Amino acid sequence: MSAGVSTLRTARAEGAATDPAAMTGAEAAAQIARGALSVEELARAALARTDRLEPMVRAFSWLDRDRILRRAREADKPRAGKGPRGGLHGLMLAVKDMIDTADMPTQHNSPLYIDHRPGQDAAVVAICRAEEALIVGKADTHEFASGGRLAASRNPHDLAHTPGGSSSGSGAAIAAGFAHLALGTQTGGSVLRPASFCGIFGMKPTWGTVSQEGAKLYAVSLDTMGWYGRSVGDLALMAQATRAVRRPVKPRKTLRGTRIGLCRTPWWETGSDAMKAATERAAVLLRDAGATVVDFDLPEGFEQLNDMQNKVMRGEGRAAFLADYLRHGTRLHQDFRDRVEDADAIGWEGLRRAQDFCAACRPRFDAAMQGWDALLVPGALGAAPRDLTTTGDPMFQRAWTALHVPCIGLPGFADANGMPLGVQLIGPRHADAELLELAAAAARALGAAAVNPVDPTEPRP
């Protein structure tokens, strides 16, 4: 491959894992359903990795090993007369630590919320419990998933690199093999950027399809629940469990007959040479697999979307942090005081214009997508920065968040240093099921139908 781009070393075919900790969620679910694997065996395998590697990776802000094993044993007990098992039965799920859990603290990585105990689960957590997921702990996050303090989490591919953010611990937990599924949130690029940086699969569904109730709000018209896994099948399990899709996802067996737009976006030149080469290589591989892949240009004026998304995010953030501003004053991090005080001088008129601009672009994008199955775009500016004082730039996610469209992050490539490079598939609003079905075939075409967990103690080639 050109520009020092190679195949991601953790990429593999589906069904190739025998170690329960290395299985995708979909593989493990199938084994549990057949009786070939117990939930306790699955939990013990993941905990063995966690015990050994978590002191280095630091994915979790709260974890109780004994509780996990106790819940796993309970999950293995027969359920006479209660109907079929839930779609997530026995799968280990990490929850971003700004999403409420009634039986675990929700601390937001804020000194103001140490040991904070919410009264009930967030809606998405309640759904996952009803679907019988084994919720293992709280994944560390950028403070309030928006600014202030950074998560302590490290990138398992190289501990000197950020895993991205704000869903830092969620991405790291999946990449390291501590959980099979993880919840994150995205207001700018907080699900899809960690997916690219950590070499895993990520999904931001259509805005509004999954309730944000019980998760800390930043910008109500942008905030979107999302999730991670180690295959498209994992993403589909979560999409079906949360009802982000309302029908079974049936992965495409082939890309023949699909039409994919290679969208370099107005921000293409800001990307690294390696990321641009990886995206171009992905286009070639999808074309070789039978898809029609041709250039796609965003409608006129869309080059303003990133700026408008940022204004909406920061403008709506004034309301999100007001209560803590009034309660805690200067104890609240300056980032959030700046939002409340409108340090960016967005004003009400600026916020209205930005909100209206984003809203007007959505039906224009839907119209532009007529006749297209998906867009192919870069997953991030480049590989994860070798810098623990940043979580990277959301340049290649902002517009899609503003448009409310579903996005799926696919791994498959690495730069000259072996650090992951991902790409994204973008669909029109509420085409989440169709996008998942296409993404499964696309992942196979990229040579990464699934990914193995990575061990940071092992030398990289």
N, C-alpha and C positions, 0 to 999 in steps of 0.2 A: 504494500500500500504506500501511497505517497505521503509526503510531509511527516514522516516518522510515525504514521498511524499503523497500528497492528490490531489483531483480534484480542479482545479482552480475555485474560488468562482464566477467569472463572467461568467463562461461557461453556455451556454443555447442551446436549440434547435432552429432550424430555424423557422421564422414566429411567434415567441413568444412575440415580442416587440409591445407595443401600443404607448409609448411615442416616438414621431418622433426623438428626440435626441438619443434614445437608439436603433433605427432601424439601421440595416446594410444599406450600400449604395444600395445593391440589393433590399432590402425590400422597402426602401424609393422610389427608382426608379419605382418599380411596383405600389406603391400607387399613385405617381404623374401621371403615365401613365393612370391609371384608373380614375383619377379625384377625388380620395378620399383624396388627400393631396395636398396643394398648396406649391409652392417653398417658398413663404413667411412664411407659417406656419412652414415649416421645418427649415428655417433659424432662425426664432424667437426662436424655441425650443433649437437649438444649441447655439444661442447667450445667452440665459438665463443661460445655464451651463457655458459658457465662462465668462460672467460678474461675476459670483459667484466664479469660481474656478481658472481662469487664473492668478489672483494675486499670487496664491500659486504655480501653476504648471509652469507658465512662459514658455509656449510652443512657443509663438509668439515673433518675433522681430519687426513685423509691423502688425497692424490690424486696420481697420477703420470700426466701427460698422455701421455707417450711410450708408456708401458705400455698404456694404453687403446687407442691407435691400433695398436700391434703386435698386441694380442689381437683387435682388430676385423678386421684383415687376415687373421689366421689363421681367424677365424670365417667369412670369405667363401670360403675354399678348399673345393673339392668334397670330399665324404666318400664316396668310392666303397666300396660294400659294407658300409656301417655302418647301413643302415636309415634311417628317417625322422628328420628333425631334431627336437630337443627343443622342447617347448612354449614355451620362453622364448628361442629362438634369436635371438641378436643384440640383445636388449633390454638397455638400460643399467640396471643395478641398483645402488643405493646401499645400504650395509649399516651399520646403527647400530653405533657404535663401542664396544659392549659385547658384540658377537657375534663370536666368534673367526673369524679368517681366517688360513690358514697362510702366505699370501704377502703379507700386509699387517699392520702393527702393530695390536694391539687395546689401546687406551690408557685406555679407560673415563673419559676426561676427568679422570684422577687423576694427580697428580704422582708417585705411587708406581708408576705403570705406563708411564712415558714410554718409547717405543720397545719396549714389550713385544711379543715375537713368540711367539704360541702354536704348539704343535707340529702342530696339524691344524685343519681347518675345523670350525666348528659344524655340527651335523647339517643345519640348514636351508640353510646356505651350500653344503654338499656337494650337497644336492638341487638347488639352483638352478644350480650348475655342471653337474650331470649333465643338466639341462634346457636347457643351453647359454646361460644368461644371461651377459652381459658385466658382470662385477662391476667397477665403476669406482672405488670408494673407500669410505672410512669416514666416515659422517655423524656430526657432533658430537652429544653427548648431555649431559644432566645427569649429574654424577659418579655412576658405577656405576648410572645410570638410576634413581636413587632420592633423592638429596639432595646436600649439599655444594656443589661448584662448579656454576654454571650453564654451559650451552653458550654459545659465542660467537655462535651463529647469530641472524640477524635475520629478521623477517617480510618477505618480498618485497613484500607489498602496501603496507607502510610500515615503513621500517627502524627507526623509533622504537618499534615494537611487538614484543612477544615472538611467536615462532612457536608457542609452547606447548612442552610438554615431557612426558616426558623425551626423546621422539623428535624433538628440536628440528630437527636438521640434516636428518633424513629428510623431514620435512614441508616444510621450506624448499627442499630440493633438487627436490622434485616441483613445488612451486608456481612455482619460478623456471625450470624447464625444463632442469635439469642432468642429470636422469635420467628414465626413463620409469616405473620402479618403485623402491620403497624398502622395506627391512625396518625395522620398529620392534618394540617390545615394550610390553605394558601390564600393570601391576600394580594401578594405580588408574584412571588415565585417560590414559595416555601415548601411545596411538595415536589415539583418537577426538578428544581435545581439540585436538591440532595439526591434525587434518583440518578441524575447524570453523574454527579460527583462520586457517588458510592457504588456505581455499577450495578444498580438494581432496577426493578420495574416500579413505576409509580403511576397513579391515576388521579387527576382532578376531574370529577364528573361535571356535568352541566350545573351551573350555579342554581341553587334552590332545590335540587332534587333530594338532598340529604339535610336534615335539620341541623342548624347550628346551635340549637337550644342547649344551654349548659356548657358551651365553649366560650372563652373570652372573646368578645367582639373587638375588632379594630375598625373595619370599614364595612358597615352592614350591607352595602350594595356590591361588595367584592368578596367577602369572606366565604370560603368554600371548604367543606370537609373533603379530605382525600385520604389515600392509603397507599401502602407499599407491599410488595411481595417479591418472590424470586421467579415468577413466571406470569404470563398474561392470565393463565388459569387462576392464579391467586387473586389477581385484580378482579376477575369475573366473579369469584366466590363472594368477595366483599360487595361488589356492585349488586349482585342478586340478593344478598342478605339485607343490605340497606335499602333495597328497592330503588336504587338509582337507575336500574333497568327493571322493567316490569314483565319480562319474558325470559325464558332460558337463553343463555348465550351459547350459540352453536358455532364454534370456531371454523373459519374458512379452511378448507383443505388446500386451496390454491389461490394465488393472486390473479389468475387469469380472469380477464373481464373487469378488473378494477382500474380506476383512474385516479392517480395520485399526483398532486401538484408539488413540485419542488419549489418551495417558497423561501427564497433567500432573505426576504424581509428587508425593510429599510435599514436594518441594523447589522446587516451581513458583514460589513467591513470591520466592525468592532470585534468580531470573533477571532479566535486564534487561528493560525494556519492549520493546526491539527484538527480543530473542530470543523472548520470549513471542509477539510479533506475527508473527515469522517462522514459528514452529511452528504457530500458528493459520492462517496463510496457506497453509502446506504442506498442512494438513488440507483446506482448501477446494479447493486444486488437485487433490489426490488424489481427492477426492469428485467434482469436475467431470470427472475422467478415468474415472469409472466405479466406483471403489472404494466400498464401504460403510465410512464412517468415523464411528465413534461413540465416546463417552467410555468409558474403561477405568480402573478403579480397582485398584490393587495390593491383594493380600490384606492382611488385618489384621495389624499387627505389622511390616510391611515398612518402615515409617518408621525402624526401627532399623538397617536394613541398612548404611547409610553408616558409621555408627559402628562396627558390628561388622566391616566390611571393613577399616577403619583399624586396629582392634585386631589383626586377623589379620596384616595387612601388617607392622605394627611389631613384633608379637610374634614372628613367624617371622623377621623381620630380625635378631633376636639371633643366630641361628645363621649367617646369611648373611655377617656381617662379623666373626665371631669370629677367623678365621685372620689377617686383616689387622690386627686389633686386637692380637693377641698378637705378630705379627711387627714391627709398626711403631709401636705405642704412640701417643704424642701426635702423631706425624706423620700419623696418620689423622685425617680431618676430624671435628670434634666431632659432626656429625650421626650418623655411623656409630658413634662411641664411645657416644653416647647410646642407640642401638639395643641394642648389646651389653650395656650396663649397665642396661637396662630403665628408662630415665629416665621413661618414662610409667607405671611401676608397674603394668603389665598383669599380670605374674605368670603362673605356669603355669595357675592356675585361671581367670584372666581370658581367657587364650588358648584354653583348652579350651571355655569357654562361647561365645566368639565363633566358633570353628571349628564347633561343633555347631549354633549358630544359623544360620550361613550354609548348612551342609549340609542342615538341615531345611527351609529355604526353597526349595531347588532343586526337589524334586518338587512342592511346593505351587505354584510358578510354572508348571511344566510342566502341571499340572492346570488352572490358571487360563487357560492359553493354548489349551486345547481349543476348537476352533471359530474361532480367530483365526489370521490369516496372519502378522501382525506388529504391533508397537506403534510408534507415532510419538512420539518424545520430543525435547526440546531437545538440541542438540549440545554446548552449554557454557553457562556462566552468561550469556555475552554475547559481544561481539567481543573480540579479543585485547587485553589491557591495553596501554596506552601506557606501558610500564614494562619495562625490561630487567633488573630485579632480581627478577622473578617469572616463572613459566611458567603462571600461572593456577590456578584451583581445579578439581579433578576432581569437583565436586559431582554432575554429571549423568552420570558414568561409574562411580562406585564400586559402586553396587548391581548393575549389570549384570556387572561383573567378578566380584563375589562370587557371582553366580548362575551363572557359567560359560557364559552364553548368547552366541550370535553377535550381533555388532553391526556395522552398516554406516553409515558417515558419508556423508551426501550434502550437497554444496554447493548454492548456488542463490540465496542472499539476501545482502544487505549492509545495514549500518546507515547512518545519515545521513552518516557520514564515509567511506563506501565500503569499510569493513572487513568481511570476510566473516562470515556467520552460517550455520552448518550445522545440519542436523537429523540424528537417528539413527533407523534402523529396527532393532528388536530382535526376534529370533525365539526359539523354544524351543531347547533344547540339541539339537545334531546336526541341525538343520534349515538348515544353512548353504547348501546348494544351492538350496533353495526360497527362502531369503531373498535370495540373489543374483538369482534369476530375477525376483522381485518388485521388487527394487531397481532393476533396469534399466528397467522400465516406470515406476517412481516417479520416477526421475531425468528421464525425458522429460517427465513430467507437470509437474515443477517447472521445466522450461525449461532444464535443465542436464544434458543427456545426456553432456556432456564439458566440460572446462574448458581454456582456453588458458593457457600459462604467462604469468606476469606479469613485467613489467620495472620495477624500482623507480625507474629514472631517468625514466620517463614520468610526466607529471602525472596525478593521479587526477581524474576529473570531480567 
